[in-house]
Amino acid sequence: MPKTKQQKSEEFNDVKEKFSRAKSVVVGSYGAMSVAQSQELRRLLRAEGAEYVSVKKTIVGVYAKEKPELGMEPAKWPGSIGLIFGFQDEVAPAKILSDFKKKNPVIKAVGGIFENRWISEEEVQVLSTLPTKQQLHGQIVGLIAAPLQGLVGVLNANVRNVVTAIDAIGKAKA
């Protein structure tokens, strides 16, 4: 049954609102993705603060006309498309799609939006290799903690050497 104008308008407004909130968007072209695969992808994305929406290219085309500075050309995208919106981490959608694609080759990245500009499929692939914010935070903490751990080790060694020397002197006098 065809959608009414009001339903299409609501769908457009929903997509437009998600575009405005998203830190990054990955456009995926999917073939015969099963319901189970779609649910698995949605579950993986939800865990990382991202969302997958299957949408018609015409709706994205209307949004692309409103935002020509993004450089999106939905008419050129192959097959049915899904949008993956990253609301918390910029790299999470690309990373999750890349990992998901290894097990389920029915979906592939067509491109995406990163820092308010269109990026190609290759750039999405490069984006998927970058560490997430959480991983970067862990690396920064590790870099800060490493010199402090070294300092603690050196200070403990001096105390340990003094204790060992006193113990040796005590044994020698006994």
GROMACS elastic network, one bead per residue, 0.5 to 0.9 nm:
[ bonds ]
;  ai    aj funct       b0    kb
    3     6     6  0.79961   500
    3     7     6  0.58791   500
    3     8     6  0.64025   500
    4     7     6  0.51674   500
    4     8     6  0.63003   500
    4     9     6  0.85406   500
    5     8     6  0.50764   500
    5     9     6  0.59905   500
    5    10     6  0.85504   500
    6    10     6  0.61048   500
    6    11     6  0.85461   500
    7    10     6  0.50780   500
    7    11     6  0.61395   500
    7    12     6  0.85492   500
    8    11     6  0.50323   500
    8    12     6  0.60740   500
    8    13     6  0.85703   500
    8    59     6  0.79796   500
    9    12     6  0.50413   500
    9    13     6  0.61215   500
    9    14     6  0.85352   500
   10    13     6  0.50867   500
   10    14     6  0.60957   500
   10    15     6  0.86452   500
   11    14     6  0.50659   500
   11    15     6  0.62328   500
   11    16     6  0.85301   500
   11    55     6  0.85151   500
   11    59     6  0.79722   500
   12    15     6  0.51555   500
   12    16     6  0.59942   500
   12    17     6  0.85167   500
   12    59     6  0.59444   500
   12    60     6  0.78640   500
   12    62     6  0.82266   500
   12    63     6  0.78123   500
   13    17     6  0.60203   500
   13    18     6  0.85611   500
   14    17     6  0.51861   500
   14    18     6  0.62908   500
   14    19     6  0.87086   500
   15    18     6  0.50813   500
   15    19     6  0.61634   500
   15    20     6  0.86738   500
   15    53     6  0.83896   500
   15    55     6  0.84106   500
   15    59     6  0.82238   500
   15    60     6  0.79176   500
   15    63     6  0.84477   500
   16    19     6  0.50981   500
   16    20     6  0.63032   500
   16    21     6  0.88481   500
   16    60     6  0.86564   500
   16    63     6  0.68465   500
   17    20     6  0.51247   500
   17    21     6  0.64064   500
   17    22     6  0.86830   500
   18    21     6  0.51745   500
   18    22     6  0.59412   500
   18    85     6  0.70311   500
   18    87     6  0.85246   500
   19    22     6  0.52755   500
   19    23     6  0.83418   500
   19    24     6  0.83497   500
   19    25     6  0.75660   500
   19    85     6  0.73093   500
   20    23     6  0.83497   500
   21    24     6  0.89878   500
   21    85     6  0.85541   500
   21    86     6  0.86577   500
   21    87     6  0.64656   500
   22    25     6  0.66692   500
   22    50     6  0.86094   500
   22    85     6  0.55984   500
   22    86     6  0.53826   500
   22    88     6  0.78502   500
   22    90     6  0.84179   500
   23    85     6  0.75774   500
   23    86     6  0.56725   500
   23    87     6  0.54629   500
   23    88     6  0.69188   500
   23    89     6  0.69390   500
   23    90     6  0.54641   500
   23   113     6  0.85896   500
   23   114     6  0.72658   500
   23   115     6  0.74929   500
   23   116     6  0.86911   500
   24    84     6  0.83034   500
   24    85     6  0.61308   500
   24    86     6  0.51628   500
   24    87     6  0.72509   500
   24    88     6  0.89916   500
   24    89     6  0.78874   500
   24    90     6  0.51722   500
   24    91     6  0.75330   500
   24    92     6  0.88110   500
   24    93     6  0.76100   500
   24    94     6  0.89210   500
   24   112     6  0.74148   500
   24   113     6  0.55736   500
   24   114     6  0.50040   500
   24   115     6  0.71426   500
   24   116     6  0.81531   500
   25    83     6  0.66581   500
   25    84     6  0.54721   500
   25    86     6  0.60284   500
   25    87     6  0.89036   500
   25    90     6  0.82336   500
   25    93     6  0.71547   500
   25    94     6  0.83725   500
   25   111     6  0.86072   500
   25   112     6  0.52487   500
   25   114     6  0.67614   500
   26    82     6  0.83599   500
   26    83     6  0.58811   500
   26    84     6  0.50265   500
   26    85     6  0.66897   500
   26    86     6  0.82076   500
   26    93     6  0.64452   500
   26    94     6  0.64246   500
   26    97     6  0.84732   500
   26   109     6  0.68067   500
   26   110     6  0.77106   500
   26   111     6  0.60380   500
   26   113     6  0.64415   500
   26   114     6  0.85103   500
   26   124     6  0.74607   500
   27    81     6  0.67273   500
   27    82     6  0.59392   500
   27    84     6  0.63400   500
   27    85     6  0.88697   500
   27   108     6  0.84688   500
   27   109     6  0.58145   500
   27   110     6  0.55190   500
   27   111     6  0.54049   500
   27   112     6  0.52314   500
   27   113     6  0.82229   500
   27   121     6  0.89419   500
   28    80     6  0.83674   500
   28    81     6  0.54893   500
   28    82     6  0.51406   500
   28    83     6  0.62139   500
   28    84     6  0.74833   500
   28    97     6  0.83813   500
   28   107     6  0.62721   500
   28   108     6  0.53434   500
   28   110     6  0.54189   500
   28   111     6  0.73178   500
   28   112     6  0.84375   500
   29    77     6  0.76289   500
   29    78     6  0.65068   500
   29    79     6  0.60281   500
   29    80     6  0.56475   500
   29    82     6  0.63506   500
   29    83     6  0.88846   500
   29   106     6  0.82869   500
   29   107     6  0.55554   500
   29   108     6  0.54377   500
   29   109     6  0.62258   500
   29   110     6  0.62343   500
   30    33     6  0.62940   500
   30    78     6  0.88716   500
   30    79     6  0.68937   500
   30    80     6  0.58226   500
   30    81     6  0.60449   500
   30    82     6  0.72006   500
   30   105     6  0.87925   500
   30   106     6  0.55993   500
   30   108     6  0.64752   500
   30   109     6  0.87400   500
   31    79     6  0.69854   500
   31    80     6  0.68735   500
   31    81     6  0.88031   500
   31   106     6  0.53665   500
   31   107     6  0.64232   500
   32   106     6  0.63337   500
   32   107     6  0.85064   500
   33    36     6  0.81977   500
   33    37     6  0.61465   500
   33    38     6  0.65360   500
   33   104     6  0.83741   500
   33   106     6  0.58831   500
   33   107     6  0.72855   500
   34    37     6  0.51705   500
   34    38     6  0.62028   500
   34    39     6  0.85940   500
   35    38     6  0.50153   500
   35    39     6  0.60716   500
   35    40     6  0.85378   500
   36    39     6  0.51071   500
   36    40     6  0.61318   500
   36    41     6  0.86484   500
   37    40     6  0.50501   500
   37    41     6  0.61868   500
   37    42     6  0.86036   500
   37   104     6  0.75987   500
   38    41     6  0.51625   500
   38    42     6  0.61810   500
   38    43     6  0.86072   500
   38    52     6  0.86309   500
   39    42     6  0.50559   500
   39    43     6  0.60855   500
   39    44     6  0.86364   500
   40    43     6  0.50841   500
   40    44     6  0.62408   500
   40    45     6  0.86216   500
   40   100     6  0.88640   500
   41    44     6  0.51887   500
   41    45     6  0.61648   500
   41    46     6  0.85466   500
   41    52     6  0.76183   500
   41    96     6  0.81621   500
   41    97     6  0.79253   500
   41   100     6  0.70172   500
   42    45     6  0.51067   500
   42    46     6  0.59531   500
   42    47     6  0.86415   500
   42    50     6  0.82824   500
   42    51     6  0.64385   500
   42    52     6  0.58399   500
   42    53     6  0.87607   500
   43    46     6  0.51409   500
   43    47     6  0.63767   500
   43    51     6  0.88080   500
   44    47     6  0.54162   500
   44    48     6  0.69305   500
   44    50     6  0.84766   500
   44    96     6  0.71735   500
   44   100     6  0.87338   500
   45    48     6  0.52714   500
   45    49     6  0.63720   500
   45    51     6  0.56713   500
   45    52     6  0.71674   500
   45    84     6  0.82103   500
   45    85     6  0.88972   500
   45    86     6  0.83692   500
   45    92     6  0.79569   500
   45    93     6  0.70480   500
   45    96     6  0.69132   500
   45    97     6  0.87116   500
   46    49     6  0.51060   500
   46    50     6  0.52264   500
   46    51     6  0.59470   500
   46    52     6  0.85276   500
   47    50     6  0.74303   500
   48    51     6  0.87644   500
   48    86     6  0.81909   500
   48    87     6  0.87066   500
   48    88     6  0.74087   500
   48    89     6  0.76541   500
   48    92     6  0.67276   500
   48    93     6  0.83267   500
   48    96     6  0.87762   500
   49    85     6  0.87442   500
   49    86     6  0.65709   500
   49    87     6  0.58070   500
   49    88     6  0.55073   500
   49    89     6  0.74676   500
   49    92     6  0.83883   500
   50    84     6  0.68588   500
   50    85     6  0.54294   500
   50    87     6  0.55598   500
   50    88     6  0.70667   500
   50    89     6  0.80980   500
   50    92     6  0.74993   500
   50    93     6  0.66085   500
   51    83     6  0.80129   500
   51    84     6  0.55247   500
   51    85     6  0.51912   500
   51    86     6  0.67138   500
   51    87     6  0.79838   500
   51    93     6  0.83622   500
   52    82     6  0.66306   500
   52    83     6  0.56335   500
   52    85     6  0.64362   500
   53    81     6  0.87359   500
   53    82     6  0.54133   500
   53    83     6  0.51602   500
   53    84     6  0.64392   500
   53    85     6  0.80886   500
   54    80     6  0.80875   500
   54    81     6  0.61873   500
   54    83     6  0.62607   500
   54    84     6  0.87791   500
   55    58     6  0.84885   500
   55    59     6  0.71116   500
   55    60     6  0.75506   500
   55    80     6  0.79927   500
   55    81     6  0.63063   500
   55    82     6  0.57910   500
   55    83     6  0.71706   500
   56    59     6  0.55977   500
   56    60     6  0.68258   500
   56    61     6  0.87069   500
   56    80     6  0.72371   500
   56    81     6  0.68617   500
   56    82     6  0.82304   500
   57    60     6  0.50763   500
   57    61     6  0.58638   500
   57    62     6  0.86722   500
   57    74     6  0.56555   500
   57    75     6  0.68850   500
   57    77     6  0.81005   500
   57    80     6  0.76811   500
   57    81     6  0.69370   500
   58    62     6  0.62983   500
   58    63     6  0.87318   500
   58    74     6  0.75515   500
   58    75     6  0.79397   500
   59    62     6  0.52525   500
   59    63     6  0.65679   500
   59    64     6  0.86900   500
   60    63     6  0.50167   500
   60    64     6  0.60250   500
   60    65     6  0.86536   500
   60    72     6  0.86651   500
   60    73     6  0.89172   500
   60    74     6  0.66002   500
   61    65     6  0.62483   500
   61    66     6  0.87097   500
   61    72     6  0.79976   500
   61    73     6  0.71831   500
   61    74     6  0.56235   500
   61    75     6  0.72776   500
   62    65     6  0.51928   500
   62    66     6  0.65159   500
   62    67     6  0.88432   500
   63    66     6  0.50440   500
   63    67     6  0.62517   500
   63    68     6  0.85822   500
   64    68     6  0.56649   500
   64    69     6  0.84910   500
   64    70     6  0.72648   500
   64    71     6  0.74560   500
   64    72     6  0.57856   500
   64    73     6  0.71685   500
   64    74     6  0.77673   500
   65    68     6  0.54655   500
   65    72     6  0.86647   500
   66    69     6  0.88782   500
   67    70     6  0.59333   500
   67    71     6  0.79219   500
   67    72     6  0.84742   500
   68    71     6  0.55902   500
   68    72     6  0.72113   500
   69    72     6  0.83292   500
   69   116     6  0.79788   500
   69   117     6  0.71531   500
   69   118     6  0.87811   500
   70   113     6  0.73398   500
   70   116     6  0.59887   500
   70   118     6  0.55018   500
   71   117     6  0.65897   500
   71   118     6  0.54792   500
   71   119     6  0.88518   500
   72   112     6  0.84859   500
   72   113     6  0.84226   500
   72   117     6  0.84272   500
   72   118     6  0.61340   500
   73    76     6  0.58088   500
   73    77     6  0.72079   500
   74    77     6  0.52307   500
   74    78     6  0.86713   500
   75    78     6  0.81886   500
   77    80     6  0.83193   500
   77    81     6  0.78282   500
   77   110     6  0.68767   500
   78    81     6  0.77968   500
   78   110     6  0.80123   500
   81   110     6  0.87507   500
   83   112     6  0.86911   500
   84    93     6  0.61209   500
   84    94     6  0.84368   500
   84    97     6  0.85460   500
   84   112     6  0.88511   500
   85    93     6  0.67951   500
   86    89     6  0.59406   500
   86    90     6  0.59349   500
   86    91     6  0.76861   500
   86    92     6  0.65535   500
   86    93     6  0.55975   500
   86    94     6  0.88453   500
   87    90     6  0.74805   500
   88    92     6  0.81867   500
   89    92     6  0.54752   500
   89    93     6  0.79126   500
   89   132     6  0.68806   500
   89   133     6  0.64780   500
   89   134     6  0.87308   500
   90    93     6  0.71473   500
   90    94     6  0.82892   500
   90   114     6  0.75922   500
   90   115     6  0.89584   500
   90   127     6  0.88235   500
   90   132     6  0.78319   500
   90   133     6  0.82214   500
   91    94     6  0.56187   500
   91    95     6  0.60951   500
   91    96     6  0.86029   500
   91   124     6  0.89014   500
   91   127     6  0.61195   500
   91   128     6  0.62119   500
   91   129     6  0.85367   500
   91   130     6  0.69689   500
   91   131     6  0.74902   500
   91   132     6  0.59124   500
   91   133     6  0.80350   500
   92    95     6  0.50558   500
   92    96     6  0.58978   500
   92    97     6  0.83781   500
   92   127     6  0.89985   500
   92   128     6  0.75194   500
   92   131     6  0.88463   500
   92   132     6  0.64492   500
   92   133     6  0.87825   500
   93    96     6  0.52911   500
   93    97     6  0.60423   500
   93    98     6  0.84796   500
   93   128     6  0.79493   500
   94    97     6  0.52025   500
   94    98     6  0.60345   500
   94    99     6  0.86310   500
   94   109     6  0.81978   500
   94   112     6  0.87810   500
   94   124     6  0.60170   500
   94   125     6  0.69893   500
   94   126     6  0.87553   500
   94   127     6  0.63401   500
   94   129     6  0.84963   500
   95    98     6  0.51544   500
   95    99     6  0.62578   500
   95   100     6  0.85552   500
   95   124     6  0.87042   500
   95   125     6  0.81257   500
   95   127     6  0.73163   500
   95   129     6  0.68087   500
   95   130     6  0.80135   500
   95   131     6  0.87176   500
   95   132     6  0.84099   500
   96    99     6  0.51432   500
   96   100     6  0.59389   500
   96   101     6  0.84124   500
   96   128     6  0.77457   500
   97   101     6  0.58713   500
   97   102     6  0.86857   500
   97   107     6  0.82319   500
   97   108     6  0.77506   500
   97   109     6  0.76227   500
   97   128     6  0.81509   500
   98   101     6  0.51557   500
   98   102     6  0.66286   500
   98   108     6  0.81146   500
   98   109     6  0.82233   500
   98   124     6  0.89421   500
   98   125     6  0.72430   500
   98   128     6  0.64820   500
   98   129     6  0.88557   500
   99   102     6  0.54381   500
   99   103     6  0.73552   500
   99   104     6  0.89155   500
   99   128     6  0.87406   500
  100   103     6  0.56658   500
  100   104     6  0.59735   500
  100   105     6  0.80088   500
  100   107     6  0.84578   500
  101   106     6  0.72561   500
  101   107     6  0.61965   500
  101   108     6  0.66540   500
  102   105     6  0.62280   500
  104   107     6  0.68600   500
  105   108     6  0.69951   500
  108   121     6  0.86560   500
  109   112     6  0.78564   500
  109   120     6  0.87101   500
  109   121     6  0.57218   500
  109   122     6  0.87697   500
  109   124     6  0.72137   500
  109   125     6  0.81069   500
  110   120     6  0.69087   500
  110   121     6  0.50789   500
  110   122     6  0.88426   500
  110   124     6  0.84089   500
  111   118     6  0.71475   500
  111   119     6  0.55335   500
  111   122     6  0.77610   500
  111   123     6  0.75904   500
  111   124     6  0.61870   500
  112   117     6  0.82042   500
  112   118     6  0.56999   500
  112   119     6  0.52158   500
  112   120     6  0.66427   500
  112   121     6  0.74324   500
  112   123     6  0.85091   500
  112   124     6  0.66980   500
  113   116     6  0.60236   500
  113   117     6  0.53579   500
  113   119     6  0.57997   500
  113   120     6  0.88299   500
  113   124     6  0.89557   500
  114   117     6  0.56251   500
  114   118     6  0.65717   500
  114   119     6  0.66218   500
  114   124     6  0.88756   500
  115   118     6  0.84490   500
  119   122     6  0.80211   500
  119   123     6  0.57990   500
  119   124     6  0.67390   500
  120   123     6  0.51380   500
  120   124     6  0.63216   500
  120   125     6  0.86983   500
  121   124     6  0.50766   500
  121   125     6  0.63146   500
  121   126     6  0.87983   500
  122   125     6  0.50013   500
  122   126     6  0.63355   500
  122   127     6  0.86017   500
  123   127     6  0.60477   500
  123   128     6  0.85651   500
  124   128     6  0.61977   500
  124   129     6  0.89411   500
  125   128     6  0.50940   500
  125   129     6  0.68260   500
  126   129     6  0.53679   500
  126   130     6  0.70491   500
  127   130     6  0.54762   500
  127   131     6  0.87318   500
  128   131     6  0.79743   500
  131   134     6  0.79523   500
  131   135     6  0.57054   500
  131   136     6  0.62519   500
  132   135     6  0.51534   500
  132   136     6  0.62251   500
  132   137     6  0.86426   500
  133   137     6  0.60867   500
  133   138     6  0.85900   500
  134   137     6  0.51111   500
  134   138     6  0.63122   500
  134   139     6  0.87316   500
  135   138     6  0.50744   500
  135   139     6  0.62532   500
  135   140     6  0.87141   500
  136   139     6  0.50011   500
  136   140     6  0.61773   500
  136   141     6  0.86050   500
  137   140     6  0.51300   500
  137   141     6  0.62136   500
  137   142     6  0.85767   500
  138   141     6  0.51321   500
  138   142     6  0.61337   500
  138   143     6  0.86444   500
  139   143     6  0.61488   500
  139   144     6  0.86413   500
  140   143     6  0.50273   500
  140   144     6  0.61986   500
  140   145     6  0.84875   500
  141   144     6  0.51331   500
  141   145     6  0.59528   500
  141   146     6  0.85084   500
  142   145     6  0.50414   500
  142   146     6  0.59223   500
  143   146     6  0.54696   500
  143   147     6  0.75022   500
  144   147     6  0.65635   500
  144   148     6  0.72168   500
  145   148     6  0.51875   500
  145   149     6  0.60691   500
  145   150     6  0.86497   500
  146   149     6  0.51387   500
  146   150     6  0.62700   500
  146   151     6  0.87275   500
  147   151     6  0.61974   500
  147   152     6  0.86608   500
  148   151     6  0.50255   500
  148   152     6  0.61955   500
  148   153     6  0.85563   500
  149   152     6  0.50977   500
  149   153     6  0.61391   500
  149   154     6  0.86839   500
  150   153     6  0.50286   500
  150   154     6  0.62493   500
  150   155     6  0.86769   500
  151   154     6  0.51298   500
  151   155     6  0.61608   500
  151   156     6  0.84869   500
  152   155     6  0.51471   500
  152   156     6  0.59893   500
  152   157     6  0.84866   500
  153   156     6  0.51190   500
  153   157     6  0.60937   500
  153   158     6  0.88071   500
  154   157     6  0.50589   500
  154   158     6  0.64876   500
  154   159     6  0.88909   500
  155   158     6  0.52879   500
  155   159     6  0.64841   500
  155   160     6  0.86153   500
  156   159     6  0.51387   500
  156   160     6  0.59397   500
  156   161     6  0.84842   500
  157   161     6  0.59958   500
  157   162     6  0.86017   500
  158   161     6  0.50608   500
  158   162     6  0.62716   500
  158   163     6  0.86731   500
  159   162     6  0.51381   500
  159   163     6  0.62197   500
  159   164     6  0.85618   500
  160   163     6  0.51304   500
  160   164     6  0.60693   500
  160   165     6  0.85916   500
  161   164     6  0.50107   500
  161   165     6  0.60862   500
  161   166     6  0.86139   500
  162   165     6  0.50815   500
  162   166     6  0.61703   500
  162   167     6  0.84969   500
  163   166     6  0.51768   500
  163   167     6  0.60451   500
  163   168     6  0.85627   500
  164   167     6  0.50535   500
  164   168     6  0.61360   500
  164   169     6  0.86701   500
  165   168     6  0.50508   500
  165   169     6  0.61958   500
  165   170     6  0.85642   500
  166   169     6  0.50687   500
  166   170     6  0.60898   500
  166   171     6  0.86195   500
  167   170     6  0.50411   500
  167   171     6  0.62237   500
  167   172     6  0.86067   500
  168   171     6  0.51183   500
  168   172     6  0.60968   500
  168   173     6  0.87185   500
  169   172     6  0.50115   500
  169   173     6  0.62579   500
  169   174     6  0.86117   500
  170   173     6  0.53447   500
  170   174     6  0.62569   500
  171   174     6  0.51117   500
